[in-house]
Amino acid sequence: MSFEDLRRWHIPRIRLLVESSVDMIAVETIPSKVEAMAVVSALNEHFPNMPAYVSFTCKDDNHTCSGEPIFDAVCAVAGHHQNVIAVGVNCCDPKNVPSLIQKAKEALKIVKSDALLVAYPNSGEEWSHETGWHGLKTTANANHCLEWHKQGARLIGGCCRVGPMQIGAFHRTLRSKGLIYE
């Protein structure tokens, strides 16, 4: 789909969320820079006061699922759109998160953005429409979330097949270190 097609497709969906009085839009599991830019462009034009965060799904430790470097994708959305308050990655293998966070952090510095960093990977398995989840499970643990926090991530959690027990462990670990502010 083109930038304009993506933009038009997302506007009614965003409108429904805004009309439901949400506090923020989660633009998540985005596979490409162009789709992220289309959504954020729609937000800026039609909903300029609505904060959002953008998280990309990535196929390895450097690229979005559509193949662009994560650095370029983060620069594209964080450097040019006022309502992006956080950027990062989700629904990716936990083992790739440190490299992805580092590249996103470098991009934020280049574009002089004070956006927060987001990290909430999946279980590390891969999804196939034909066979379901497969591959090795490398689910993140409490030590991972401490590493991500040390790298600068401030919105930390889990995506597909990361459950309440793991998220609770993240919370307890970060809280025990005084890294959660309630």
Secondary structure as the mmCIF struct_conf table of DSSP 4:
data_model
#
loop_
_struct_conf.conf_type_id
_struct_conf.id
_struct_conf.beg_label_comp_id
_struct_conf.beg_label_asym_id
_struct_conf.beg_label_seq_id
_struct_conf.end_label_comp_id
_struct_conf.end_label_asym_id
_struct_conf.end_label_seq_id
HELX_RH_AL_P HELX_RH_AL_P1 PHE A 3 GLU A 19
TURN_TY1_P TURN_TY1_P1 SER A 20 SER A 21
BEND BEND1 ASP A 23 ASP A 23
STRN STRN1 ILE A 25 ILE A 30
HELX_RH_AL_P HELX_RH_AL_P2 LYS A 33 HIS A 46
TURN_TY1_P TURN_TY1_P2 PRO A 48 ASN A 49
STRN STRN2 ALA A 52 PHE A 56
STRN STRN3 CYS A 58 CYS A 58
BEND BEND2 LYS A 59 ASN A 62
STRN STRN4 HIS A 63 THR A 64
TURN_TY1_P TURN_TY1_P3 CYS A 65 SER A 66
BEND BEND3 GLY A 67 GLY A 67
STRN STRN5 PRO A 69 PRO A 69
HELX_RH_AL_P HELX_RH_AL_P3 ILE A 70 ALA A 78
TURN_TY1_P TURN_TY1_P4 GLY A 79 HIS A 80
TURN_TY1_P TURN_TY1_P5 GLN A 82 ASN A 83
STRN STRN6 VAL A 84 ASN A 90
BEND BEND4 CYS A 91 CYS A 92
HELX_RH_3T_P HELX_RH_3T_P1 PRO A 94 ASN A 96
HELX_RH_AL_P HELX_RH_AL_P4 VAL A 97 ILE A 110
TURN_TY1_P TURN_TY1_P6 VAL A 111 LYS A 112
HELX_LH_PP_P HELX_LH_PP_P1 ALA A 115 ALA A 115
STRN STRN7 LEU A 116 TYR A 120
BEND BEND5 GLY A 124 GLY A 124
STRN STRN8 GLU A 126 SER A 128
TURN_TY1_P TURN_TY1_P7 HIS A 129 THR A 131
STRN STRN9 GLY A 132 HIS A 134
BEND BEND6 GLY A 135 GLY A 135
HELX_RH_AL_P HELX_RH_AL_P5 ALA A 142 GLN A 151
TURN_TY1_P TURN_TY1_P8 GLY A 152 GLY A 152
STRN STRN10 ALA A 153 ILE A 156
TURN_TY1_P TURN_TY1_P9 CYS A 160 ARG A 161
HELX_RH_AL_P HELX_RH_AL_P6 PRO A 164 SER A 176
TURN_TY1_P TURN_TY1_P10 LYS A 177 GLY A 178
#
